Amino acid sequence: MSRSAHPAGPRHADVLPEGHYSAPPADLNALDPKVWAQTVTRDGEGVLTVGGIDVKRLAEEFGTPAYVLDESDFRARARAWRTAFGQDADVFYAGKAFLSRAVVRWLHEEGLNLDVCSGGELATALSAGMPVDRIAFHGNNKSPAEIERAVRAGVGRIVLDSFQEIARVAHIAQELGRRQRVQIRVTVGVEAHTHEFIATAHEDQKFGIPLAGGQAAEAVRRALQLDGLELIGIHSHIGSQIFDMSGFEVAAHRVVGLLKDIRDEHGVELPEIDLGGGLGIAYTSDDDPREPHEIAKALTEIVTRECESARLRTPRISVEPGRAIVGPTAFTLYEVGTIKPLDGLRTYVSVDGGMSDNIRTALYDAEYSVALVSRSSDAEPMLARVVGKHCESGDIVVKDAFLPADLAPGDLIAVPATGAYCRSMASNYNHVLRPPVVAVRDGEARVIVRRETEDDLLRLDVG
């Protein structure tokens, strides 16, 4: 469903209709394990701890706002995906969700592959020592320089997104005396039940080559004829934050149909099929994501069934979970600055961050949870909207949530499930400095992406 907004931002003081939000939770101090990292708990005084460290200590040492990432949880989720799909499939972590050199090393150690979609992401992967044959390079408009670097490095696959890119990659590979392994990304006409801006498989969007009109078949024909390319498979991605597997079933049916046509016309059975990512996580208690082993079983059965029906050998399956691995492992820690009650509406709680560290609420109308984490409280719940410090009416972090009525300036609150796309999409709007990413594990905390400084900002301003 699309959303229209005034250029100045969404209306920010509407009277909420009855039933717009859920009833207050029975216990504001309770932490739903679905939305918090695995090692998160509260100590005897109600202070939130993660990896054995309380958030007061983290705030004192590293400041706020800060992204706090549970390394043990990240590794456990990576292993769960690797185990669920086994040795006969490939799991590519989607670096766009969140990427740093520490994350690359964790992925390498846990046996995952890595999907990158820009020169900067590729540089991060290479600098951290990810084996090049375990890197896939995505993107709808890769520059010649990016392609050349990827081919020279020997990345395991490049995902082709257009007719121009088929010719471009083939030409560069031939110039370098290489034969580059590639997949073709197709749009299969399946629109996942998600926000318009993150649905990626209907025809009217920028990604991939449509199945409709024979365009994907023509792309395959061209790729098979070019000496610089080794076509190894078809790639499909139907959207993001998906809970319903029915879209994957339709997509797999159409992709396998293309594989059958390729065999019948060219006598080639492509060995791989990549079903993309997009599996959802719990941002609120209302979300109900599937476990990796359930997803692996469902996707494997879908592809196997479709291939048996088409009398094809079952290709090697690849998936690209990014959000589903890193999203639940982190929360953003804020300090409350001001509290502004609006009679008959809600209470506005302003924090020391905002849309510069989490643009998803403004961009996608995303929903989040929030909790008071520096202490426990027995106060009555109040309907609150958590907002940032930016000069923008749409600067909203959590649209509607319940917080204790005794919330005060200086309290620490935390928004869970911010591991994916928050730091990756962070900005310097209003020249606000981007927060650090602090990894915690077994009672130790360390910065893996440092906080920006004013010197960083001014160093880029050469005027």
C-alpha positions as CSV (number, residue, x, y, z in Angstrom):
1,M,0.0,0.0,0.0
2,S,1.4,3.3,-1.0
3,R,1.6,6.3,1.3
4,S,1.2,10.0,0.4
5,A,2.9,12.6,2.4
6,H,3.3,16.4,2.4
7,P,6.8,17.5,1.4
8,A,7.3,18.9,4.9
9,G,6.6,15.5,6.5
10,P,3.6,13.6,7.7
11,R,1.0,15.3,10.0
12,H,2.3,14.9,13.5
13,A,-0.4,15.8,15.9
14,D,-3.5,13.9,14.7
15,V,-6.1,12.7,17.1
16,L,-5.7,9.0,17.1
17,P,-8.9,7.1,16.2
18,E,-10.1,4.5,18.7
19,G,-8.4,1.2,18.1
20,H,-5.4,2.7,16.3
21,Y,-3.0,1.4,18.9
22,S,-3.0,-1.6,21.2
23,A,-3.9,-1.4,24.9
24,P,-1.0,-0.7,27.3
25,P,1.1,-3.8,28.1
26,A,0.4,-5.4,31.5
27,D,4.0,-4.8,32.6
28,L,6.0,-1.9,31.1
29,N,9.2,-3.5,32.5
30,A,8.8,-6.7,30.6
31,L,11.1,-7.4,27.6
32,D,9.6,-9.4,24.7
33,P,12.4,-11.8,23.6
34,K,11.1,-11.6,20.0
35,V,12.2,-8.0,19.6
36,W,15.3,-7.9,21.9
37,A,18.7,-9.4,21.4
38,Q,19.3,-12.8,22.9
39,T,21.5,-11.7,25.9
40,V,19.3,-8.7,26.9
41,T,17.8,-8.8,30.4
42,R,17.2,-6.6,33.3
43,D,19.3,-6.6,36.6
44,G,17.9,-6.4,40.1
45,E,17.3,-2.7,39.8
46,G,15.6,-2.9,36.4
47,V,18.6,-1.7,34.4
48,L,18.8,-3.3,31.0
49,T,22.0,-5.4,30.4
50,V,23.3,-6.9,27.2
51,G,26.3,-9.3,27.0
52,G,26.7,-8.9,30.7
53,I,27.0,-5.1,30.6
54,D,24.4,-2.6,31.8
55,V,23.4,0.3,29.6
56,K,24.3,2.9,32.2
57,R,27.9,1.8,31.9
58,L,27.6,1.8,28.1
59,A,26.1,5.3,28.0
60,E,28.8,6.6,30.3
61,E,31.7,5.0,28.3
62,F,30.5,5.5,24.8
63,G,27.8,8.2,25.0
64,T,24.4,8.4,23.4
65,P,22.9,7.9,21.0
66,A,24.7,4.6,20.2
67,Y,23.9,1.4,18.4
68,V,24.6,-1.5,20.7
69,L,25.1,-4.8,19.0
70,D,25.1,-8.2,20.7
71,E,27.9,-10.1,19.0
72,S,27.0,-13.4,20.5
73,D,23.5,-13.1,19.1
74,F,24.7,-12.1,15.6
75,R,27.0,-15.1,15.5
76,A,24.3,-17.4,16.7
77,R,21.8,-16.2,14.1
78,A,24.5,-16.6,11.4
79,R,25.1,-20.1,12.5
80,A,21.4,-20.9,12.6
81,W,21.0,-19.9,8.9
82,R,24.1,-21.8,7.9
83,T,23.0,-24.9,9.7
84,A,19.4,-24.6,8.4
85,F,20.4,-24.7,4.8
86,G,23.3,-27.1,5.1
87,Q,26.2,-27.7,2.8
88,D,24.1,-28.1,-0.3
89,A,23.0,-24.4,-0.3
90,D,24.6,-21.0,0.1
91,V,23.8,-18.3,2.6
92,F,24.9,-14.8,1.5
93,Y,24.6,-12.1,4.2
94,A,23.2,-9.0,2.6
95,G,25.8,-6.3,3.5
96,K,23.4,-3.5,2.8
97,A,21.6,-4.2,6.1
98,F,24.8,-3.3,8.1
99,L,28.4,-3.8,7.1
100,S,31.7,-3.2,8.9
101,R,35.0,-5.0,8.9
102,A,34.2,-6.7,12.2
103,V,31.0,-8.0,10.7
104,V,32.8,-9.3,7.7
105,R,35.2,-11.2,9.9
106,W,32.3,-12.7,11.9
107,L,30.7,-13.8,8.7
108,H,33.9,-15.4,7.5
109,E,34.4,-17.2,10.8
110,E,30.8,-18.5,10.9
111,G,30.9,-19.8,7.3
112,L,28.6,-17.4,5.5
113,N,29.1,-15.7,2.2
114,L,28.6,-12.0,1.6
115,D,26.5,-10.0,-0.8
116,V,27.7,-6.4,-1.6
117,C,26.1,-3.8,-3.8
118,S,28.6,-1.0,-4.2
119,G,32.3,-0.2,-4.5
120,G,32.4,0.8,-0.9
121,E,30.8,-2.4,0.4
122,L,33.2,-4.4,-1.8
123,A,36.2,-2.4,-0.4
124,T,35.0,-3.2,3.1
125,A,34.7,-6.9,2.3
126,L,38.1,-7.1,0.7
127,S,39.9,-5.1,3.4
128,A,38.5,-7.4,6.1
129,G,39.7,-10.5,4.3
130,M,36.5,-12.1,3.0
131,P,37.5,-14.8,0.5
132,V,36.7,-13.4,-2.9
133,D,35.0,-16.5,-4.1
134,R,32.4,-16.0,-1.4
135,I,31.4,-12.5,-2.5
136,A,28.5,-11.7,-4.7
137,F,28.2,-8.3,-6.3
138,H,24.7,-6.8,-6.8
139,G,23.4,-3.4,-7.9
140,N,21.3,-2.0,-10.7
141,N,23.9,0.5,-12.0
142,K,27.4,-0.8,-11.3
143,S,30.0,1.6,-12.7
144,P,32.7,0.3,-15.1
145,A,35.3,1.0,-12.3
146,E,33.3,-1.1,-9.8
147,I,32.9,-3.9,-12.3
148,E,36.5,-3.9,-13.2
149,R,37.5,-4.0,-9.5
150,A,35.1,-6.9,-8.9
151,V,36.4,-8.9,-11.9
152,R,40.0,-8.2,-11.1
153,A,39.4,-9.3,-7.5
154,G,37.8,-12.5,-8.7
155,V,34.4,-12.2,-6.9
156,G,32.4,-15.4,-7.0
157,R,29.5,-14.0,-8.9
158,I,28.2,-10.7,-10.4
159,V,24.4,-10.4,-10.5
160,L,23.5,-8.8,-13.9
161,D,20.6,-6.3,-13.8
162,S,20.2,-5.0,-17.3
163,F,21.1,-5.6,-20.9
164,Q,23.7,-2.9,-20.8
165,E,25.3,-4.6,-17.8
166,I,25.4,-8.0,-19.6
167,A,27.5,-6.4,-22.3
168,R,29.5,-4.2,-19.9
169,V,30.6,-7.1,-17.6
170,A,31.4,-9.3,-20.6
171,H,33.5,-6.6,-22.2
172,I,35.5,-5.9,-19.1
173,A,36.0,-9.5,-18.3
174,Q,37.3,-10.2,-21.8
175,E,39.6,-7.1,-21.6
176,L,41.1,-8.6,-18.4
177,G,41.3,-12.1,-19.9
178,R,38.8,-13.5,-17.4
179,R,35.6,-15.4,-17.6
180,Q,33.3,-14.0,-14.9
181,R,30.6,-16.1,-13.2
182,V,27.3,-14.3,-13.3
183,Q,23.6,-14.6,-12.5
184,I,20.8,-12.7,-14.1
185,R,18.3,-11.0,-11.9
186,V,14.8,-11.3,-13.1
187,T,11.6,-9.7,-11.9
188,V,8.9,-12.3,-11.7
189,G,5.8,-10.2,-11.3
190,V,5.3,-11.1,-7.7
191,E,4.6,-8.2,-5.3
192,A,5.3,-9.1,-1.7
193,H,2.9,-7.9,0.9
194,T,5.1,-5.1,2.1
195,H,5.6,-1.3,1.7
196,E,5.6,0.0,-1.9
197,F,9.2,1.3,-1.5
198,I,10.6,-2.1,-0.5
199,A,8.6,-4.4,-2.8
200,T,11.0,-5.3,-5.6
201,A,9.6,-8.0,-7.9
202,H,6.7,-6.3,-9.6
203,E,7.5,-5.1,-13.1
204,D,7.2,-1.3,-12.5
205,Q,10.5,-0.7,-10.6
206,K,14.2,-0.3,-11.2
207,F,15.5,-3.8,-10.4
208,G,16.0,-6.8,-12.6
209,I,15.0,-7.9,-16.1
210,P,11.2,-8.7,-16.5
211,L,10.1,-12.2,-17.3
212,A,7.2,-10.6,-19.2
213,G,7.6,-10.1,-22.9
214,G,10.5,-12.5,-23.2
215,Q,13.0,-10.0,-21.9
216,A,14.6,-12.4,-19.3
217,A,14.8,-15.1,-22.0
218,E,16.6,-12.7,-24.3
219,A,19.0,-11.7,-21.5
220,V,19.8,-15.4,-21.0
221,R,20.4,-15.9,-24.7
222,R,22.9,-12.9,-24.8
223,A,24.7,-14.0,-21.7
224,L,25.2,-17.6,-23.0
225,Q,26.7,-16.3,-26.2
226,L,29.4,-14.0,-24.6
227,D,32.8,-15.5,-24.0
228,G,33.5,-13.3,-21.0
229,L,30.6,-14.6,-19.0
230,E,29.8,-17.9,-17.3
231,L,26.1,-17.9,-16.6
232,I,25.5,-20.0,-13.5
233,G,22.0,-19.2,-12.5
234,I,18.9,-17.0,-12.1
235,H,18.4,-14.5,-9.3
236,S,15.0,-13.4,-7.9
237,H,14.1,-11.1,-5.0
238,I,10.5,-10.3,-4.2
239,G,10.7,-7.7,-1.4
240,S,11.6,-7.1,2.2
241,Q,10.1,-7.7,5.7
242,I,8.2,-10.7,4.4
243,F,6.4,-13.2,6.7
244,D,4.2,-15.1,4.1
245,M,6.0,-17.8,2.1
246,S,3.3,-17.8,-0.6
247,G,5.1,-15.1,-2.6
248,F,8.3,-17.3,-2.7
249,E,6.2,-20.2,-4.0
250,V,4.9,-18.2,-7.0
251,A,8.3,-16.7,-7.7
252,A,10.0,-20.1,-7.6
253,H,7.4,-21.5,-10.0
254,R,8.1,-18.8,-12.5
255,V,11.9,-18.9,-12.1
256,V,11.9,-22.7,-12.6
257,G,9.7,-22.2,-15.6
258,L,12.4,-20.0,-17.1
259,L,15.1,-22.6,-16.2
260,K,13.0,-25.2,-18.1
261,D,12.7,-22.9,-21.1
262,I,16.5,-22.4,-21.0
263,R,17.1,-26.1,-21.1
264,D,14.6,-26.7,-23.9
265,E,16.0,-23.9,-26.1
266,H,19.7,-23.9,-25.3
267,G,20.3,-27.4,-23.9
268,V,21.7,-26.0,-20.7
269,E,20.5,-26.7,-17.1
270,L,21.7,-23.8,-15.0
271,P,23.1,-25.0,-11.7
272,E,22.0,-22.3,-9.3
273,I,18.9,-20.4,-8.2
274,D,19.0,-17.4,-5.8
275,L,15.8,-16.6,-4.1
276,G,17.1,-13.4,-2.5
277,G,16.2,-12.3,1.0
278,G,13.6,-10.1,2.5
279,L,12.6,-12.4,5.4
280,G,11.0,-10.3,8.2
281,I,11.9,-9.8,11.8
282,A,9.9,-8.7,14.9
283,Y,9.9,-5.0,15.3
284,T,7.0,-5.2,17.7
285,S,5.3,-8.0,19.6
286,D,2.7,-8.2,16.9
287,D,5.2,-9.5,14.4
288,D,5.7,-13.2,14.1
289,P,8.8,-14.1,12.0
290,R,9.7,-17.7,11.1
291,E,12.8,-19.5,12.3
292,P,15.6,-20.2,9.8
293,H,15.0,-23.9,9.8
294,E,11.3,-23.4,8.9
295,I,12.3,-21.0,6.1
296,A,15.0,-23.4,4.8
297,K,12.6,-26.4,4.8
298,A,9.8,-24.4,3.0
299,L,12.1,-22.9,0.3
300,T,13.8,-26.2,-0.3
301,E,10.5,-28.1,-0.7
302,I,9.1,-25.4,-3.0
303,V,12.1,-25.5,-5.4
304,T,12.4,-29.3,-5.3
305,R,8.7,-29.7,-6.0
306,E,8.8,-27.2,-8.9
307,C,11.9,-28.8,-10.4
308,E,10.4,-32.3,-10.2
309,S,7.3,-31.1,-12.0
310,A,9.5,-29.5,-14.7
311,R,11.7,-32.6,-14.9
312,L,14.8,-30.5,-14.0
313,R,17.7,-31.3,-11.7
314,T,17.2,-29.3,-8.5
315,P,19.7,-26.4,-8.6
316,R,21.8,-25.2,-5.7
317,I,19.8,-22.7,-3.7
318,S,21.1,-19.4,-2.4
319,V,19.4,-17.0,0.0
320,E,20.4,-13.6,1.2
321,P,19.3,-12.9,4.8
322,G,20.6,-9.6,6.0
323,R,17.9,-8.0,8.2
324,A,17.0,-11.4,9.5
325,I,20.5,-11.9,10.9
326,V,21.6,-8.5,12.1
327,G,18.2,-6.7,12.7
328,P,17.3,-8.3,16.1
329,T,20.9,-8.2,17.4
330,A,21.1,-4.5,18.1
331,F,19.2,-1.7,19.8
332,T,19.7,2.1,19.8
333,L,20.4,3.7,23.1
334,Y,19.1,7.2,23.6
335,E,19.0,9.8,26.5
336,V,15.7,11.6,27.0
337,G,16.0,15.3,26.6
338,T,12.5,16.9,26.9
339,I,9.0,15.6,27.6
340,K,6.0,17.5,26.3
341,P,2.5,16.3,27.2
342,L,-0.3,17.3,24.8
343,D,-3.6,17.0,26.5
344,G,-6.0,14.7,24.8
345,L,-3.4,13.5,22.4
346,R,-0.1,12.0,23.6
347,T,3.2,12.9,25.2
348,Y,6.2,13.8,23.0
349,V,9.5,12.4,24.2
350,S,12.5,13.9,22.6
351,V,15.8,12.1,22.4
352,D,19.3,13.0,21.4
353,G,19.1,11.3,18.1
354,G,16.3,10.9,15.5
355,M,15.8,10.5,11.8
356,S,19.6,10.8,11.2
357,D,20.2,7.5,13.0
358,N,16.8,5.9,12.1
359,I,15.2,7.1,8.9
360,R,13.0,4.0,8.5
361,T,10.0,5.4,10.4
362,A,9.9,8.5,8.2
363,L,10.7,6.7,5.0
364,Y,8.7,3.5,5.3
365,D,6.2,4.3,8.1
366,A,8.0,1.6,10.0
367,E,6.9,0.6,13.5
368,Y,9.2,0.1,16.5
369,S,9.1,-0.8,20.2
370,V,10.7,1.2,22.9
371,A,11.4,0.8,26.6
372,L,12.8,2.7,29.6
373,V,16.1,0.9,30.3
374,S,18.0,2.8,33.0
375,R,15.6,1.8,35.8
376,S,12.4,0.0,36.4
377,S,9.1,1.9,37.0
378,D,5.8,1.1,38.6
379,A,4.2,4.3,37.2
380,E,1.1,4.2,35.0
381,P,1.6,3.9,31.3
382,M,1.4,7.0,29.1
383,L,0.9,7.1,25.3
384,A,4.1,8.5,23.9
385,R,5.6,9.4,20.6
386,V,9.4,9.2,20.6
387,V,10.9,12.0,18.4
388,G,14.3,13.2,17.5
389,K,16.1,16.5,17.7
390,H,16.0,17.5,14.0
391,C,14.2,20.5,12.5
392,E,11.6,18.3,10.8
393,S,8.0,17.5,11.8
394,G,8.5,14.0,10.4
395,D,11.5,13.3,12.7
396,I,9.8,10.4,14.5
397,V,11.5,7.3,15.9
398,V,8.6,5.5,17.4
399,K,5.1,6.7,16.4
400,D,3.0,5.3,19.2
401,A,4.2,3.5,22.3
402,F,3.6,3.3,26.0
403,L,6.2,4.5,28.4
404,P,6.0,5.0,32.2
405,A,4.3,8.3,33.2
406,D,7.3,9.1,35.5
407,L,9.7,9.2,32.6
408,A,12.1,12.2,33.1
409,P,14.9,14.0,31.3
410,G,18.1,12.1,31.7
411,D,16.5,8.7,31.6
412,L,17.8,6.2,29.1
413,I,15.4,4.6,26.6
414,A,16.2,2.0,24.0
415,V,14.6,1.1,20.7
416,P,15.2,-2.6,19.8
417,A,15.6,-4.3,16.4
418,T,17.7,-1.5,14.9
419,G,20.6,-3.6,13.7
420,A,19.4,-3.5,10.0
421,Y,19.3,-0.4,7.9
422,C,19.6,2.1,10.7
423,R,23.4,2.7,10.7
424,S,23.5,1.8,7.0
425,M,21.0,4.6,6.1
426,A,22.2,7.1,8.7
427,S,22.9,10.7,7.6
428,N,24.3,13.9,8.8
429,Y,21.1,15.8,8.5
430,N,21.4,19.1,10.4
431,H,25.1,18.2,10.7
432,V,24.3,15.8,13.4
433,L,27.1,13.3,14.0
434,R,26.4,9.6,13.3
435,P,26.5,7.4,16.4
436,P,29.0,4.6,17.0
437,V,28.3,0.9,16.8
438,V,29.4,-0.8,20.0
439,A,29.7,-4.6,20.0
440,V,29.2,-6.4,23.3
441,R,30.2,-10.0,24.2
442,D,30.8,-11.8,27.4
443,G,31.1,-8.8,29.6
444,E,33.3,-6.8,27.2
445,A,32.4,-3.9,24.9
446,R,34.3,-2.4,22.1
447,V,33.6,0.2,19.3
448,I,33.5,-1.4,15.8
449,V,32.4,1.8,14.1
450,R,33.4,4.9,15.9
451,R,31.2,8.0,16.5
452,E,31.7,10.7,14.0
453,T,33.3,14.0,15.2
454,E,33.0,17.6,14.1
455,D,36.5,17.2,12.7
456,D,35.1,14.5,10.4
457,L,32.4,16.8,9.1
458,L,34.8,19.8,8.6
459,R,37.4,17.6,6.9
460,L,35.0,17.0,4.0
461,D,34.1,20.7,3.8
462,V,36.9,22.1,1.6
463,G,35.3,25.5,1.0
